[in-house]
Amino acid sequence: MRLTDAQLEQFDKDGWIFIPECFSPEEVAVLRDEGERIYAQDREEVWREASGAPRTAFAAHLYNEAFAILGRHPRLIEPLEQVFGEKVYMHQYKVNAKAKFTGDVWQWHQDYGTWHRDDGMPEPRAMNISVFLDEVYPFNGPLMLIPKSHKHGVLDAGHDTSTTSYPLWTLDNDAVEKLVEEGGLVAPTGKPGGVLMFHGNLVHGSAGNITPFPRKIVYLTLNAVSNHIRKPTRKEWIAHRDFTPIEACDDEALLRYARSHSEAAE
């Protein structure tokens, strides 16, 4: 899948694009089921909220076949190869949950700030491309983005280790307010199967979820191979050390897996 000139222009200008219904309901259903199985497991890669609800499952592509296929899917790999002009590898893989009623916040931050400070990534030539597994509404903790904030480079940030169960390099309120005055604020919403792509320096965050509607999103952090990390400080299943270029699978691979999975369950 290649991005259009209009999509590339919007990405350069605003730092993000959203592609609705990029994956079919059949493909999403098997990922949602597999995500719930992963969240039920007692393994170190699954981080939880203070309430015990799942927050994120790292490196799911290494221990789950459906997510492994998604991690090589051409609808996700090819757009980033197009933007970076070279092959990419998997820097990080997360299946983020925003549990109904108890899903906690993600503070305002830039992803590249963490990748640079904690992993030794040289340049912001990595980004997240994500897949909605549940419908994302305006009210169940959608990701909020500040358009144009990626143009400011790496911003000053403090290391917040106490607000949530996940340590994060976060921006202060004054910085966020100034960025919003300039670029505004958007919260992409849509049906399961939508794909959101945003620049590594784009400032973003999300509020808690007190609704009965869960919100699960898969995040593939793909990095240009030449930009591989130099000084990792986090565990390998958080910041991967395998810099092998990803070879995309064929476009029907996830659909075939979903259908075989459905037949096996009958």
C-alpha positions in Angstrom: 0.0 0.0 0.0 1.4 3.4 -1.0 0.4 6.8 0.2 -1.0 9.3 -2.2 0.6 12.7 -2.8 -2.2 14.3 -0.8 -1.5 12.0 2.2 2.2 12.7 2.0 1.5 16.4 1.9 -0.8 16.2 5.0 1.7 14.1 6.8 4.5 16.6 6.2 2.3 19.6 7.1 0.4 18.2 10.2 2.5 15.2 11.3 -0.2 12.6 11.0 -2.7 10.9 8.7 -5.6 8.5 9.3 -6.6 5.8 6.9 -10.2 4.5 7.7 -11.1 0.8 7.4 -7.7 -0.3 6.2 -8.2 -3.8 7.7 -11.4 -5.8 7.3 -13.7 -6.8 10.2 -12.6 -10.4 9.7 -8.9 -9.5 10.1 -9.6 -7.2 13.1 -11.7 -9.8 14.9 -8.9 -12.4 15.1 -6.5 -9.7 16.3 -9.0 -8.6 19.0 -9.4 -12.2 20.2 -5.7 -12.8 20.3 -5.2 -9.6 22.1 -7.5 -10.7 24.9 -5.7 -14.0 25.2 -2.4 -12.2 25.6 -3.8 -9.8 28.2 -4.9 -12.8 30.2 -1.4 -14.2 30.4 0.9 -13.7 33.3 4.1 -12.6 31.5 6.5 -9.8 32.0 5.7 -8.2 28.7 2.2 -7.4 29.8 2.0 -4.3 31.9 -1.0 -3.5 34.0 -2.7 -0.4 35.5 -2.9 0.0 39.3 -6.3 -1.5 39.0 -4.9 -4.7 37.5 -6.4 -4.0 34.1 -4.1 -4.5 31.1 -2.3 -1.3 29.9 0.1 -2.6 27.2 1.5 -5.9 25.9 5.0 -5.5 24.5 6.5 -7.6 21.7 3.4 -9.5 20.9 4.8 -10.3 17.4 7.4 -12.5 19.1 5.0 -14.9 20.8 1.7 -14.6 18.8 1.3 -15.6 15.2 -1.5 -13.2 14.3 0.4 -10.2 15.6 3.6 -11.5 13.9 1.8 -11.4 10.6 0.5 -7.9 11.3 4.1 -6.9 12.1 5.1 -7.8 8.5 1.9 -6.6 6.8 2.4 -4.6 3.6 -0.4 -2.1 4.5 1.8 -1.0 7.4 5.4 -1.7 6.2 5.2 -0.1 2.7 4.0 3.4 3.7 6.9 3.8 6.1 9.4 2.5 3.6 7.9 5.1 1.2 8.4 7.9 3.7 11.9 6.9 4.9 13.2 5.8 1.5 14.7 2.6 2.9 13.9 -0.7 4.7 12.6 -0.6 8.2 13.0 -2.9 11.3 10.8 -3.3 14.3 12.0 -1.0 17.1 9.0 -1.6 19.4 5.6 -3.4 19.2 2.8 -2.7 21.6 -0.9 -3.7 21.9 -2.2 -0.9 24.1 -5.4 -1.3 26.0 -7.6 1.4 27.4 -9.8 -0.7 29.6 -13.4 0.2 30.0 -14.1 2.2 33.2 -10.5 2.0 34.5 -8.2 2.8 31.5 -5.6 5.3 32.7 -4.1 8.4 31.0 -1.1 8.6 28.7 0.5 12.0 29.5 1.6 14.5 26.9 4.8 13.3 25.2 6.8 12.8 22.1 7.8 9.2 21.2 11.1 10.1 19.7 12.1 11.9 22.9 12.0 8.5 24.7 13.6 6.6 21.8 16.5 9.1 21.8 17.0 9.4 25.5 16.4 5.8 26.6 17.5 3.9 23.5 20.1 6.0 21.7 18.2 6.5 18.5 20.2 9.0 16.4 17.4 10.7 14.4 13.6 10.9 14.3 13.4 8.4 11.4 11.1 6.1 13.3 7.4 6.5 13.8 4.3 4.7 15.0 1.8 3.2 12.6 -1.2 1.8 14.5 -4.3 -0.3 14.0 -7.6 0.3 15.8 -8.9 -3.0 17.2 -12.0 -1.4 18.9 -14.1 1.5 17.7 -12.4 4.7 18.9 -15.0 7.3 20.0 -14.5 10.9 21.1 -15.3 9.7 24.6 -13.4 6.5 25.3 -9.9 7.9 25.6 -8.9 8.6 21.9 -5.4 9.5 21.1 -5.1 13.3 21.0 -2.6 14.9 18.6 -1.2 18.4 18.4 -0.8 19.1 14.6 2.4 20.7 13.5 4.1 20.0 16.8 6.6 17.7 15.0 8.2 20.8 13.4 9.6 21.8 16.8 12.1 19.0 17.1 12.8 17.3 20.4 11.3 19.4 23.3 12.3 19.6 26.9 10.7 16.9 29.0 10.7 15.5 32.5 10.9 11.8 33.4 7.5 10.9 35.0 7.8 7.6 36.8 4.9 8.0 39.2 1.7 9.2 37.5 1.0 5.8 35.8 2.5 2.3 35.7 4.5 3.3 32.6 7.5 5.7 32.9 7.4 8.4 30.3 9.3 11.6 29.3 6.5 14.1 29.5 5.9 17.8 28.6 4.8 20.5 31.0 1.5 22.2 30.7 2.9 25.6 29.5 4.6 23.8 26.5 1.5 21.9 25.6 -0.6 25.1 25.8 1.7 27.0 23.5 1.8 24.1 21.0 -2.1 23.9 20.9 -2.4 27.6 20.4 -0.3 27.2 17.2 -1.5 23.8 15.8 -4.8 23.1 17.5 -5.9 19.7 18.8 -7.3 16.7 17.0 -8.5 13.3 18.2 -8.8 10.8 15.3 -11.7 8.5 15.8 -13.0 5.6 13.7 -14.1 2.0 13.3 -11.9 -1.0 14.0 -9.4 -1.5 11.2 -8.6 2.1 10.8 -4.8 3.0 10.6 -3.2 6.0 12.2 0.3 7.1 11.3 2.1 9.9 13.1 5.6 11.5 13.2 7.9 10.4 16.0 8.1 14.1 17.3 4.4 14.7 17.2 3.1 15.6 20.7 0.3 13.4 21.8 -1.5 11.9 24.8 -4.8 10.4 25.9 -7.3 10.9 28.7 -8.6 8.1 30.9 -11.6 5.9 29.9 -14.5 5.9 32.3 -17.0 4.6 29.7 -18.2 1.0 29.1 -16.3 1.0 25.8 -12.8 -0.5 25.7 -10.2 1.0 23.3 -7.4 -1.3 22.0 -4.8 -0.1 19.5 -1.8 -1.9 18.1 1.3 0.2 17.7 4.2 -0.8 15.4 7.2 1.4 15.9 9.2 1.0 12.7 12.6 2.5 12.4 14.8 3.1 9.3 17.5 0.4 9.4 20.3 3.0 9.0 18.9 4.7 12.1 19.1 1.7 14.4 19.5 2.4 18.2 23.0 2.8 19.6 22.8 2.8 23.4 19.7 0.9 24.6 18.9 1.0 28.3 15.6 -0.8 28.3 14.9 -4.5 28.0 15.2 -6.1 24.6 11.4 -6.8 24.4 10.8 -3.1 24.9 13.5 -1.7 22.6 14.5 -4.5 20.1 18.1 -5.1 19.1 17.3 -7.1 16.0 17.9 -4.6 13.1 17.0 -7.1 10.3 15.0 -5.4 7.6 11.4 -6.5 7.6 10.3 -8.4 4.5 6.6 -7.8 4.0 4.3 -10.8 3.8 1.6 -10.9 1.1 -1.5 -8.8 1.5 -3.8 -11.8 2.2 -1.7 -13.4 4.9 -3.7 -12.1 7.9 -7.0 -12.9 6.2 -5.9 -16.5 5.6 -4.9 -16.8 9.2 -8.2 -15.4 10.4 -10.1 -17.9 8.3 -8.0 -20.8 9.4 -8.4 -19.7 13.0 -12.2 -19.5 12.6 -12.4 -23.0 11.0 -10.3 -24.5 13.8 -12.7 -23.0 16.4 -15.7 -24.7 14.8 
